[in-house]
């Protein structure tokens, strides 16, 4: 009887830590900085774990928009992905504190340093929600692009702008700026700019090019609204089935390639702005007075979200780090 119990225990432990294929779905296309980074990450993890952990990555939104991917992760069809904006907030609202408008403006370093300091707090919250964070992607400063020229904050009023449906943070910002929010799935933005369903959209310069919005817009407001981030999350259910030593290897490799992608992202953000200019996009500067007005908008957004979407504790941490 003892031998049978021992045999079953050994067999159980082997099954718990059997070889794992982790299915990730991302919106980024193959060949982009983030896509290439994921490929190298996947290859190195497979090598270091002797093929016991493999990542199967679905690129370019073939598994649907981010909310679709999150739903599939929650029912076990997928195991994770790179999530941004609203979808990150659906998991952990506090992480959106990094994207409160008019916090960092052009100061990329300040945004990066703040993200590093707040990451332990965010990771604990992700863990409590059933996810493991393999790293934050610094997507960059977000700019508004439009088919119509606007020369100041006041002229933005009434502009029809895309928004992800049900995004509390963007909704609060657009309401404070008095823009007209038009909820759309991300893949529908390009055609909607073409047909006039919307006049404007928002994204970092690299994403504007990758999504080809530059072919439909004429202007970029050279007044960044927010600092955008993404996170490579996987379900804790699949993570718990990976050997502890393999978990450490995955964390080490992800840290390496996320940093590599972030470093390149900073470089590519500036080069992307130059490419947008060369493609004929006119950059519109807002007057200095609008920076003071933007501070008022920021305060309004915080008041609308405090203790409803973002905790007072994390808002206090942000204010402490950005003084």
C-alpha positions in Angstrom: 0.0 0.0 0.0 2.8 2.4 0.9 4.5 1.8 -2.5 1.2 2.5 -4.3 0.7 5.7 -2.4 4.3 6.8 -3.1 4.0 5.9 -6.8 0.8 7.9 -7.0 2.4 10.9 -5.3 5.3 10.9 -7.7 3.0 10.5 -10.7 0.8 13.4 -9.4 3.9 15.7 -9.0 5.0 14.9 -12.5 1.6 15.7 -13.9 1.4 19.0 -12.0 4.6 20.2 -13.6 4.2 18.6 -17.0 5.3 20.4 -20.1 3.3 23.5 -20.7 2.2 25.4 -23.9 1.2 28.9 -23.0 -1.1 30.6 -25.5 -0.8 34.3 -25.8 -2.8 36.7 -28.0 -1.6 40.2 -28.9 -2.7 43.0 -31.2 0.8 43.8 -32.3 1.7 42.5 -35.7 4.7 40.3 -36.4 7.8 42.3 -37.4 7.2 45.2 -35.0 9.5 45.9 -32.1 7.1 44.3 -29.6 6.4 41.4 -32.0 10.1 40.7 -32.5 10.7 41.0 -28.8 8.0 38.4 -28.1 9.5 36.0 -30.6 13.0 36.2 -29.0 11.5 35.9 -25.6 9.5 32.7 -26.6 12.6 31.1 -28.2 14.8 31.7 -25.2 12.3 30.5 -22.7 11.9 27.2 -24.7 15.7 26.8 -24.8 16.3 27.5 -21.1 13.5 25.2 -20.0 14.6 22.3 -22.3 11.3 22.7 -24.3 9.2 22.1 -21.2 7.6 25.6 -21.5 6.6 26.9 -24.9 4.7 30.0 -25.9 2.3 30.0 -28.8 1.7 33.6 -29.8 -1.2 34.8 -31.9 -0.2 38.1 -33.5 -2.1 41.0 -35.1 -5.4 40.7 -33.4 -6.4 37.3 -35.0 -7.9 36.3 -31.6 -10.0 39.5 -31.4 -9.7 42.8 -29.7 -8.2 43.0 -26.2 -11.6 42.5 -24.4 -12.1 39.4 -26.5 -8.7 38.1 -25.5 -9.4 38.8 -21.8 -12.7 36.9 -22.0 -11.0 33.9 -23.7 -8.3 33.9 -21.0 -10.9 33.9 -18.2 -12.7 30.8 -19.8 -9.4 29.0 -20.5 -9.2 29.2 -24.3 -6.1 31.4 -24.0 -3.6 32.0 -21.2 -2.6 35.6 -21.5 -1.5 38.5 -23.7 -0.3 42.0 -23.9 -3.1 44.2 -22.5 -3.3 48.0 -22.6 -5.6 50.8 -21.4 -9.1 49.9 -20.7 -8.5 46.1 -20.6 -5.7 46.5 -18.0 -8.2 48.6 -16.0 -10.8 45.8 -16.3 -8.4 43.6 -14.4 -6.8 46.2 -12.1 -8.2 49.8 -12.1 -5.3 51.1 -10.1 -2.8 50.6 -12.9 -4.6 53.3 -14.9 -3.2 55.9 -12.6 -0.2 55.9 -14.9 -2.5 57.1 -17.8 -4.2 60.0 -16.0 -4.1 62.8 -18.6 -1.7 65.6 -18.4 0.6 64.1 -15.8 3.9 63.7 -17.6 3.5 65.7 -20.8 6.8 65.2 -22.7 8.8 63.9 -19.7 9.3 60.2 -20.7 12.0 59.6 -18.0 9.7 60.8 -15.2 7.0 58.5 -16.4 9.4 55.6 -16.6 10.8 56.2 -13.1 7.3 56.5 -11.7 6.2 53.2 -13.3 9.2 51.4 -11.8 8.4 52.6 -8.3 4.7 51.7 -8.5 5.2 48.3 -10.2 5.3 46.3 -6.9 2.0 47.7 -5.9 0.5 47.0 -9.3 1.9 43.4 -9.4 0.3 42.6 -6.0 -3.1 43.7 -7.4 -2.7 41.7 -10.6 -1.8 38.6 -8.5 -5.0 39.1 -6.4 -7.0 39.2 -9.6 -5.5 35.9 -10.9 -2.7 37.2 -13.2 1.1 37.3 -13.2 2.7 40.3 -14.7 5.8 39.5 -16.8 6.5 43.1 -17.5 5.3 46.6 -18.3 5.7 47.9 -21.9 6.1 51.6 -22.1 4.1 52.3 -25.2 4.8 56.0 -25.0 3.2 59.4 -25.0 -0.3 59.6 -26.5 -1.2 62.1 -29.2 -4.5 63.1 -30.7 -4.6 62.9 -34.5 -7.5 64.3 -36.5 -9.0 64.9 -39.9 -9.9 68.5 -38.9 -7.4 71.2 -37.6 -7.8 72.3 -34.0 -5.5 74.9 -32.6 -6.2 74.9 -28.9 -8.1 72.9 -26.2 -11.2 74.9 -26.7 -11.5 74.0 -30.4 -11.5 70.3 -29.4 -15.0 70.7 -28.1 -17.5 68.8 -30.2 -14.8 66.8 -32.1 -16.0 63.2 -32.6 -13.2 61.0 -31.2 -12.8 57.3 -30.9 -12.9 55.7 -27.5 -12.9 52.1 -26.3 -16.4 51.4 -25.1 -16.7 51.4 -21.3 -13.3 53.0 -20.5 -13.9 55.1 -17.4 -10.6 57.0 -17.6 -11.0 58.0 -21.2 -14.6 58.7 -20.7 -13.8 61.1 -17.8 -11.1 62.8 -19.9 -13.3 63.2 -23.0 -16.2 64.5 -20.8 -13.9 67.0 -19.1 -12.6 68.2 -22.5 -16.2 68.2 -23.9 -15.3 65.9 -26.8 -17.9 63.6 -28.4 -17.0 60.0 -27.6 -17.6 57.4 -30.3 -17.1 53.9 -28.9 -15.5 51.5 -31.4 -13.4 48.4 -31.5 -9.8 49.2 -32.3 -9.8 47.5 -35.8 -12.8 49.7 -36.8 -11.0 53.0 -36.2 -9.2 53.2 -39.6 -12.4 52.8 -41.6 -14.3 55.1 -39.3 -11.7 57.9 -39.8 -12.2 57.4 -43.6 -16.0 57.6 -43.5 -16.3 60.4 -41.1 -17.9 58.4 -38.3 -15.1 59.9 -36.2 -12.9 63.0 -36.7 -10.1 62.0 -34.4 -8.4 59.2 -32.5 -5.5 58.9 -30.0 -2.4 56.7 -29.8 1.4 56.9 -29.5 3.2 57.8 -32.8 4.5 54.3 -33.4 1.0 52.9 -33.0 -0.5 55.5 -35.3 1.9 54.3 -38.0 1.4 50.6 -37.3 -2.4 51.0 -37.4 -2.1 53.1 -40.6 -4.1 55.9 -39.2 -1.7 58.4 -40.8 -3.2 57.5 -44.1 -6.6 58.9 -43.0 -5.7 62.0 -40.8 -4.1 65.3 -41.6 -3.2 66.7 -38.2 -1.4 65.7 -35.0 -1.9 67.7 -31.9 1.7 68.2 -30.5 0.4 68.2 -27.0 0.6 64.7 -25.4 -2.4 63.8 -23.4 -1.1 60.8 -21.5 1.6 58.2 -21.0 0.4 54.8 -22.3 1.5 51.4 -20.9 0.8 47.8 -21.6 1.5 44.7 -19.6 2.4 41.1 -20.5 0.0 39.1 -18.3 -0.6 35.4 -18.0 -3.2 33.6 -16.0 -2.1 32.4 -12.6 -3.8 29.1 -13.3 -1.2 28.2 -16.0 1.6 29.9 -14.1 1.1 27.6 -11.1 1.6 24.6 -13.3 5.1 25.7 -14.2 8.1 24.4 -12.2 9.4 27.1 -9.8 12.8 27.1 -11.4 11.3 27.6 -14.8 9.2 30.4 -13.4 12.3 32.2 -12.4 13.8 31.7 -15.9 10.7 33.1 -17.5 10.8 36.2 -15.3 14.5 36.7 -16.0 14.0 36.4 -19.8 10.8 38.5 -19.8 12.6 41.3 -17.9 15.4 41.3 -20.5 13.2 41.5 -23.5 10.6 43.9 -22.1 13.5 46.3 -21.3 14.9 45.8 -24.8 11.5 46.6 -26.3 11.0 49.7 -24.1 14.5 51.1 -25.0 13.7 50.7 -28.7 10.2 52.1 -28.2 11.7 55.4 -26.9 13.9 55.6 -30.0 11.1 54.7 -32.4 8.7 57.1 -30.8 10.8 60.0 -31.9 11.6 58.5 -35.3 7.9 57.8 -35.8 7.0 61.4 -35.2 9.5 62.4 -38.0 7.9 59.8 -40.3 4.5 61.2 -39.6 5.8 64.7 -40.6 7.3 63.3 -43.7 4.1 61.6 -44.7 2.4 65.1 -44.7 0.9 65.2 -41.2 0.8 68.7 -39.9 1.9 69.1 -36.3 -0.2 71.6 -34.4 1.1 73.3 -31.3 -1.3 74.5 -28.6 -0.7 77.8 -26.7 1.1 77.9 -23.4 -2.1 78.9 -21.6 -3.6 75.5 -22.5 -1.1 73.8 -20.2 -2.7 75.5 -17.2 -6.1 74.6 -18.5 -4.9 71.0 -18.9 -4.0 70.9 -15.2 -7.6 71.7 -14.4 -8.8 68.9 -16.7 -6.5 66.6 -14.9 -8.0 67.5 -11.5 -11.5 67.0 -12.8 -10.6 63.5 -14.1 -9.0 62.5 -10.8 -12.1 63.7 -8.8 -14.3 61.6 -11.1 -12.2 58.4 -10.7 -11.0 58.6 -7.1 -12.2 55.6 -5.1 -14.5 54.6 -7.9 -12.0 53.3 -10.4 -8.6 54.2 -8.9 -7.9 53.9 -5.2 -7.0 57.0 -3.1 -3.9 55.1 -1.9 -2.5 54.7 -5.4 -3.5 58.3 -6.4 -1.5 59.5 -3.4 1.5 57.4 -4.4 1.3 59.0 -7.9 1.2 62.5 -6.5 4.1 61.8 -4.2 6.3 60.5 -7.1 5.4 63.3 -9.5 5.9 66.3 -7.3 
